Amino acid sequence: MKNISLIKKFEILEKEFHKISNSIIQPHIVSNQKKYKTLLKKYRNLEKIVTIYEKYKKKLTALQEANFILKNDSDPEMKEIAFLEKNKILEDLSDIEKKSDNLLFSLFPTGKENRVEDDHRNAIVELRSGTGGDEACLFVEDILRMYIMYFKQVGWKYKILHAQKGGIQGYKEIILDVSGKEEVYGNLKFESGVHRVQRIPKTESQGRVHTSAITVAVLPEIKDIEMKIHISDIKKDTFRSSGSGGQHVNKTESAVRLTHIPTKITVECQEERSQHKNFEKAMNVLRSRIYQNEKEKRLKERSIKRKSLVSTGDRSVKIRTYNYPKGRVTDHRIHKSIYNLVGFMNGNIQEMINFLKLSEKNQ
């Protein structure tokens, strides 16, 4: 019962274990007590994983030996012993896999504790238009402006990784890489979900209020060292950029589309003139999406019942309504309304985020 996915995790964690083993004996680490304690705690957790991995590898070797005897030995008695041994080994492997899964979950959880563990990361923010046609595209642009103004307030930087313009104005889709000194994902994770707007569109001659919606997805940024993606698992396509760039976009296929074959996750990037740079940015987004996908899958498999959807990142959940006629923004997860829509759309969203943080803490 060879679990390829588990082995890959074991290998990554084993490498990290050996790396930390070398680090914690270095004088500059030992002299820094805070850093030393953090690394020592991680070392002890990883040591448990590595010990189990050693047992797992021994069982896999024994399984190979039993299979060899079953296939090549002509002695019926030896085959009978190998057959019984193989069944016992398979039971042991299954038991180790279950224990490993539980240990990995307890040490590196994907529930509430892991959400907090991810809080220190930078973030990938994806905005997409939903129901409402051109009005939804315009609202994507409005929410983008809101976030950019918020980033300026808190001193964060952002880069546009991918942008697809709307039919008339606004954006059908835009993806940002957001970085800062601390808790970028820890603040922005609350923005994941469906954002609904109620207002009179500029194109509405009757003065009727329309309802449109967009989707926001916030993913923790995952570095290359934390998640290795095999190039053989990626299909790469290139095409001509549809964005800005003057004559350049008509001459070279600098835009990149990556498809992760095992998960069918697709990422596009076309903001850079260099195909190489677009590839790097697309890989960055791809790692974050695969990581988030894995987290959500594990939570589903374990049937974890959440008390709230405050920061699960569920993209199908309606989280917030922006009501322009009443000048009100309401977050439906915590039933909180702020009657200063103008200020909110100008980037003053920290108050709402603080309420959401408090709600998550009290779960």
Sequence and secondary structure as in RCSB ss.txt:
>XXXX:A:sequence
MKNISLIKKFEILEKEFHKISNSIIQPHIVSNQKKYKTLLKKYRNLEKIVTIYEKYKKKLTALQEANFILKNDSD
PEMKEIAFLEKNKILEDLSDIEKKSDNLLFSLFPTGKENRVEDDHRNAIVELRSGTGGDEACLFVEDILRMYIMY
FKQVGWKYKILHAQKGGIQGYKEIILDVSGKEEVYGNLKFESGVHRVQRIPKTESQGRVHTSAITVAVLPEIKDI
EMKIHISDIKKDTFRSSGSGGQHVNKTESAVRLTHIPTKITVECQEERSQHKNFEKAMNVLRSRIYQNEKEKRLK
ERSIKRKSLVSTGDRSVKIRTYNYPKGRVTDHRIHKSIYNLVGFMNGNIQEMINFLKLSEKNQ
>XXXX:A:secstr
   HHHHHHHHHHHHHHHHHHHHTTSHHHHT HHHHHHHHHHHHHHHHHHHHHHHHHHHHHHHHHHHHHHHH   
HHHHHHHHHHHHHHHHHHHHHHHHHHHHHHHHS SSHHHHHHGGGS EEEEEEE TTTHHHHHHHHHHHHHHHHH
HHHHT EEEEEEEEE SSSSEEEEEEEEE SS HHHHHGGG EEEEEEE  TT SS   EEEEEEEEEEE   TT
T    GGGEEEEEE   SS GGGGGT   EEEEEETTTTEEEEE SSS HHHHHHHHHHHHHHHHHHHHHHHHHH
HTT   S  SSS  TTSEEEEEETTTTEEEETTTTEEES HHHHHTT  HHHHHHHHHHHHT 
